Amino acid sequence: MTAKSFYATGRRKSSIARIWLFHGQTGFTVNGRTLDEYLQRQNLKMLVEQPFKATRLTEQFRVRAKVHGGGLAGQAGAIRLGIARALVEFDEALRPVLRQGGFLTRDPREKERKKFGRKGARRSFQYTKR
């Protein structure tokens, strides 16, 4: 018997996560490694598991995530958004709970580009009167 799968994409900063949820199984893999191996900081693990805790579906899904780009914090945020979107694919009735928790909102903050004639995005060179 094959489990029904649900797919969604999550993004955060410059990270992109592709999420597959398999109903009726357990486990969590990120890029072929377990969640504990991939995200070693406890706060990032909690961030990723928030959509499951809000909907009380913690042990009902196996998660397979492929994520690339950015750093670990951005990747964790992308995984969280992807999981929330996949849960809505699973059951549309979960949307209000996930929306209220803020799990379906894409964080739009991106890195600002460096401008010419400046040291960074906004920082200018130090002024000297001479």
C-alpha positions in Angstrom: 0.0 0.0 0.0 1.4 3.4 -0.9 0.9 6.4 1.2 -0.7 9.5 -0.2 1.8 12.3 -0.6 1.4 16.0 -0.5 3.9 18.4 -2.0 4.6 22.1 -1.4 7.3 24.7 -1.8 8.6 27.1 0.9 10.9 30.0 0.6 12.7 32.3 3.1 15.5 34.8 2.3 17.5 33.0 -0.4 16.5 29.4 0.6 14.1 27.2 -1.3 12.6 24.1 0.3 10.7 21.4 -1.5 8.5 19.4 0.9 6.8 16.0 0.6 4.5 14.8 3.3 3.5 11.1 3.5 0.4 10.4 5.5 0.4 7.4 7.8 4.2 7.2 8.2 6.7 8.7 10.6 10.2 10.2 10.2 11.8 13.5 9.1 14.6 13.7 6.5 16.2 16.9 5.2 18.6 16.4 2.2 18.9 12.7 3.0 19.8 13.3 6.7 17.7 13.2 9.8 16.3 16.4 11.2 18.7 16.2 14.3 21.7 15.7 12.0 20.8 18.6 9.7 19.5 21.2 12.1 21.6 20.9 15.2 20.3 24.1 17.0 17.2 23.3 19.2 15.4 26.6 18.3 15.5 25.7 14.5 14.1 22.2 15.2 11.3 23.8 17.2 10.6 26.3 14.4 10.3 23.5 11.8 7.9 21.5 14.0 5.6 24.4 14.8 3.0 23.7 12.1 2.5 20.1 13.3 2.1 21.2 16.9 -0.4 23.9 16.0 -2.5 21.4 14.1 -1.9 18.5 16.5 -0.7 16.2 13.7 2.8 15.5 15.1 3.1 11.8 14.6 0.9 11.3 11.5 3.3 12.3 8.7 6.7 11.4 7.3 8.5 14.5 6.0 11.0 14.5 3.2 12.6 17.9 2.5 15.0 19.0 -0.2 16.4 22.4 0.6 19.1 24.6 -0.9 20.4 28.1 -0.7 21.0 30.5 2.2 22.0 29.6 5.7 20.5 27.2 8.3 18.0 29.7 9.8 16.6 30.6 6.3 16.4 27.0 5.4 14.5 26.2 8.6 12.0 29.0 7.8 11.6 27.7 4.3 10.9 24.2 5.6 8.3 25.5 8.0 6.4 27.4 5.3 6.6 24.4 3.0 5.2 22.1 5.7 2.4 24.5 6.4 1.4 24.7 2.8 1.6 20.9 2.4 -0.7 20.5 5.4 -3.3 22.8 3.7 -3.0 20.5 0.7 -3.8 17.6 3.0 -6.8 19.3 4.6 -8.2 22.7 3.7 -9.9 22.9 7.2 -6.4 23.5 8.7 -5.9 26.8 6.9 -7.5 29.0 9.6 -5.3 27.5 12.3 -2.1 27.8 10.3 -3.0 31.3 9.1 -3.6 32.4 12.7 -0.2 31.1 13.8 1.4 33.0 10.9 2.8 29.8 9.3 1.3 30.6 5.8 2.8 34.0 5.5 5.9 34.2 3.3 8.5 36.5 5.0 9.3 38.9 2.2 12.6 40.2 3.6 15.5 39.7 1.2 19.0 41.0 1.2 19.4 44.4 -0.3 21.8 44.7 -3.2 25.0 46.6 -3.0 24.9 50.0 -4.8 27.7 51.5 -6.9 29.8 54.2 -5.2 29.1 52.7 -1.8 30.7 50.2 0.5 27.6 48.0 0.9 23.9 48.4 0.4 23.7 51.6 2.4 27.0 52.1 4.1 29.1 54.8 2.5 32.8 55.4 2.7 34.0 57.4 5.7 34.0 61.2 5.1 37.1 63.2 5.9 37.2 67.0 5.6 41.0 67.3 5.0 
